[in-house]
Amino acid sequence: MSPKNKALPKNAVLYASSEADANVLYATKFFAPDPIIYLERGDKRMLVLNDLELGRGKKEASVDDVISLSEISKKIGKSHPADIVKSLLKGRKKVRVPGNFPVDMADSLRERGIDVVVKPMPFYDRRMVKTRSEIRAIEEAQRATEESVEAAFEVLRRAKVRGGKLYNNGLVTAESLRRLIHRELLERDCIGKDTIIACGEQACDPHNRGSGPIKPNQPIVFDCFPRSSKTGYHADMSRTVLKGKASRKVRHLWDTVRDGQQLGCDLVHAGVNGADVHQSIMDFFEEQGYKTERKKKGWVGFFHGTGHGIGLDLHEPPWLGKKRNLTLPEGTVVTVEPGLYYPGLGGVRIEDMVLVTKKGCRNLAKFPKFLEL
């Protein structure tokens, strides 16, 4: 591909499944399981679909022109996607593509005399600022998340402790709670994947999905980040709870994370630097006696970023973190999700999505924060 520092052409090409690629879905508002050609030629936006998708695409796709793959292939006497793109460009010799554009497709375009220029992430800068309909879609996914997590919490409330384990119509495990949440999400037209339900020492590894029996009196990190099957938009929420009675040290750890998370929410507003928000939370945790440092067996304390943008991708710009020197635009939806992790004590993470406003932010989560069930 051509160097990234070249002037970006006005013409753009995407080639991917819109179910797997957020840029294609954003550009077309059309779900397709297989790779499709999307092309911007000047101000005209075109989508090329096979005969199976053509009728649906003409009704659903948000583009200027839906083109039949079979008809254009017959017209030009060629069926390779690169030949179709070249035909639709009508003599134009440069296109911009995203960083995840297929290498073989880029090579095929270059072989046909098309200069391919990479546009670094984000490909569509405007994706960072959410429209009203996008915010509604994110909130709908959030309501589904809250209701599904509440179903799992209800199981924990009803569970009885026997022999250091929890029972509610059988042994309560991370796997059984995860299946329950995923079923509840499906009932609400959302897809859950890799939902984190990590108890005790497992919760000290922020991305440990969790496994085995859920134990009483130990923190359990729930991190649920489903995608709406209707709109493609994500939600993201973390809560830390325990079944039983929290020790004084665990209560202080949880209180500190809750207060740090609230501090982060209070600091978020349009124009603030995400790195500054992150550092303020880091400083607060240090003041409370929770150091972040590398031990022999790994990091302890707060050793991940504070948050990230969210939308059609679960993780997208802008970012809130130590090495993320970016200001937050008004209208962005970001997570605020600090955590503290200490083997022998446990892990705690609390997370909400917030809409960045001119003077602050609006929390899109309605789910309460509490420790003991």
N, C-alpha and C positions, 0 to 999 in steps of 0.2 A: 504494500500500500504506500501511498505518497506520505511524506513527512507531515506530522501533525501541525507544524507551524505555518503551513501554507494558508493563504487566504481561503476562507471557506466558500465553496460554490453555493449558489442559491438552490440549485437542483439537488434533491436528496433521494436516496434509495434505501429501502429497508427490505430485508428478505429473511423472514423467520415466521414461526408459528405465533400468532397473537396470543394463544393460550400460555405460551412460555416466555414471550418477549413483551415487556411492558411498553416499549416504545411503539411497537406495531399496534398494540391494543389502544394506546393513547391516541395515536394518529387516526385510527379507523373506527374505534368503538365497536369492533366486530370480532367475535371469538371464532378462531379457526384452528383446528388441531394440527394441520400440516403447514409447512412454509408457504407463504404467499408473497407476491411482489407488491410493494407499495412504493409509489414514485411521486415526488413533488417536482413538477416541471414549471419553474416560475411560481405563479400563484395557483396553478391547477394541481389538484390532488387526485391521484388515480390509484385504483386497486384492481389487480388482475386475479381472477378467481376461476377455478375449474368449474365444470358444468354442475357438479354436485353442490357447490356452494353458491353458484351464481344467483339463483332466485332469492335465497335468503340474504345474500349480500346486498342486492339492489334494494331490499326493504330495510335492512338494519344498518349498513355501513354508513358512517359519517364522512363521506368523500364526495368529490365533484363528479366522478365518473367510475363506474364499475365495468370492467372490461372482461369479455369472455376469453379465457385462455385458449380454447380450441379455435375460436374465430380468428384471433390475432395470429396464432401459429399457422393457420391455413393461409392467411393473407400474406405473411412474410416468407412462408415456406420453410420455417425453422421453428423448433420448439424449445431450444435451450433457454432457460430464464435470462441469461446474459444477452442473447439475441433479442428477446422481447424488450428488455430494458433499453437496449441500443435503439430499437425501432421507436419506442415511445419518447425517447429523448429528442428525436427529430433533429439530429445533427449536433446537438450539444455534446461537449467533450469532457465535462467535469461534473462529478457528483460528490456530495459529502455522505459519509456513512458513519454509523456508531462504531465504537471500539470492539463490540462483539459481533461485527459483521463477519459472515463466513469467509474464511480465507480463500476457499476454492472459488466462491462466487466473485470475490474481488479479483482474483487472478484471471478469471474468465472475462471480466469486464475490461481489464487492462489489455488482454490479448486482442480485444476488439477496438482498441484505441481510446478507451474511456479512462480518464485520470481519476483515481479514487483517493479522496482526501478524508482522513479520519477526523471526526469531531469528538474531542474528549468528552467524557461524562460530565454533566448530563447532556444528552443529545438534544433534548428539548428543554431549554432553560426555563420555559414557562411552566414546566411540570412541578417545579418547587412551590409555586403559588397556586393554591387550590381554589377552584370555583365553588360556588354554593352547592352545586350538584355533587361535586367530589366530596365536600365536607359532609353532606348528607349520607353519601355512600359509606364513608368511613365511620360515621356515627351509627349507621345501621349494623355494620359489622361489629362495632363495639358493644351494642346492646345484645347481640347474639352471644358475644364472648362472655359478657357479664352473667347472662342467664345460664349459660353452660357451665361456667365455673361455680356458680351458686349451687347447681345440682350436685357437683362433687363435694362442695362444702357441707351440703345437707347430709350426705352419706357419712361424712366424718362426725357431724353432730350426733347422729343416731348410733354411731358405732360404739361397741362395748370393748373394754380393755380386758384381755385375758392372756396371761403369760407374756406380757410385754409386747403384745401385738393387738391390732384392732380387727374387730369382726362385725360385719353387718351383712347378713345373708351370705356368709363366707368371709374368708380372709380379705382384708382391704389391702391392696397393693398399689404401687405406682401404676402398674399396667392396667388394673381394673378401673382406676379413676381416670386414666387417660382414655380408655375405650369409652367410658361414660361421657366424658367431655366431647369426644369426637362424634359420638352418636347424637348428642344434643345439638352440636353445631350443624350436623347434616340436616336435622329437622328444621333448621333455620337457614338453609341454603348457603351454608358456609363449610369450607373444607379446613379441618385442622390437621396439622402435620408436625410431628416432633415436639408436641406440647411437653413442656418441662414440668415434672412433678418429682422434685428431688428432696428427700428427707435426710436430716441429720448430716453426716459427713459428706454425703453426695451433694448437698446444697452448697458446699464450699467450692465446688467446681461450677462456675456460672452456666456452662452449657452441657452439664450432665443431665440427660433426659430423666434420669431416675429409674430405679428398678427395685423390685422386691417389696417386702412388707413395709407398710407405713407404721412407724413406731410412735407411741404416745410421748408427750412432753418434749418433743424435738421439733425445731423449725422445719417447715415444709415450704419450699419455694415453688409456687405455681407461676408459670410463664406461658401464656396462651397467645398465639399470634396467627389467627386463621385468615383465610382469604374468602371473600364473598364469591360464590359461584355465579351470581347474577351480574355483579358489576366489576369484579376483578380487584376491588380495593381491599386492603388489609386493615385489621385492628391489631393492637398489641397492648397487653396488660399483664403486669406481674403483681402478685400478692404473696405475702409470707404469713402463714398461720401455723398453729400447732393444736393438736387435740390434747387437752389436759391443762396442766398448770405450768406456766413459764417460770424458770428460775430468775432470780434477780439479774444475773448477768445477761441472760437472753433477752429479758424485758428491756434492759438498758440498750442493748444492741439494736433491737427493733425500734425503740423510741428514737434512737439517734438516726437511723436510716429514714424513718418517717419524717423527722424534722429536716434532715438534709434534703429529702425529696421535695418537701414543701418550700425550702429555701430556693431550690432550683426553679420551681414553678414561679415563685415570687420574682425571680430575677429575669425571667424570659420576657422579652418584648422586642418589637421590631427594631433592628439596628444593633442589638447587643451581640457581642462576640461570643460564640459558643464555647471557645476555650476559656473565656473569663468565667462563664457560668460554671463550667467544670472545675476550675481552680477554686472557686468560692466554696463549692461543696467539699473538695479535698481539704481545704483549710479548716472548715468546720469540723470535719471528722477528726483531723489532727488535734484540734482544740479539745475534743471530747475524749481524747486518749486513744484513738484508733489509728495506729500508724499503718501506712502502706509500705511494705518492704518485701524483699526477696529472702525467703528462708531456704534451707537445704532442700525441702520438698516442694518448693514453688512459692508463688506470691501469696501474700495475705493482705487484707485491708480492702481498699477500693482500687482495683487494678484494671478496670475497663472504662470505656467512655460513658459519659452521662446520657447521651441520647443520639437520635438519628431522625432524619426525615422519614416519612411513611406515606404510602399511597398505593399505586399499582405495584410497586416493589416494596417488600418488607423493609429493606434498608436502602435509602436513597438520600441524596443531599437535601438539606444541609446537615452538618454533624455538630455535636457538642462533645468535645473531647480535648485532651491535652495537646495533641498535634493537629487539631482541626481549627485553624485560624480563619474562621468564616463568620460573617455577620448573618443574622437571621432576618430574612425578608418578611414583611407583613403578609399574612395569608398562608404561611407555611404551617404544616402540621408536623410536630416533632414529638418524640418521646422524651420523658424525663425519668430516668431509671437508675439512680445510684444504688450501690449495694456494698455490703461489708461481709467478708468471708474469713473465718478463723477456724481451722480444724481444731476439734475438741470442744468448740462452742457452737458452731453452726454457721450457716449463711443466711443472709437476709437481703432481699431485693424488693423494692416497691416501685411500680411503674405506672404512669398515666400517659396518654396522648394529650397534647395541648395545641390549640390553635393560636398562633402568634398574632397578636394585635398591636396596634400602634403604641398603646400605653401599657400593655401587659400581655396576658394570655387568657384564653378560655379553656378550662379543663373539659375535655370531651368525655371523660369517664364519670359515671355516676355511682360506681361501685364503692362501698365504704372500705375503710382501712381499719382492721382490727387484728389482734394477734391470737387470742385464745378462742377456741371453739367449744 
